C-alpha cells in the first residue's frame, strides 16, 4: 500500500512538471497558442471512455467493433495532435522554436506519466476462453 502511494505521488509530480513546461512555453514567449496541447491531453481519453462502453452483439464473434475502433482512432488522433500542434505552429512562425521544444518536452512527460500509470495500476484482462 505504501509503495502505491509513493508511485502515485511521483506520477503526480511528473504530471505537474509536464504541465508546467507547457505553461512556461506560453508564458516565457508571450504566446497562448501552445496551451492548445493541454486541451489535447484532457480530451484524449474521452473517445475511449465513451466508445469503450459499447458491447459488440454480432453473431460472428470476430472480436472487432466499429465503435471501439472509432474510439481508438480518435484517441490516437488527439495524442498525435498533441505533438503536431506545436510543430505546425513553429513551422508557420506563430511560436518560436524554443516554445515548441518546451511544449513537446511537456507532452512527452505527460504522456510518459500516463503510460507509467497504466503500467502499474491497470489490470490486464485475460482474453482466453
Secondary structure, DSSP 8 states (H G I E B T S, - for coil): -HHHHHHHHHHHHHHHHHHHHHHHHHHTTT--GGGHHHHHHHHHTHHHHHHTT-----SS--S--HHHHHHHHHHHHHHHHHHHHHHHHHHTTSS-HHHHHHHHHHHHHHHHHHHHHHHHH--------
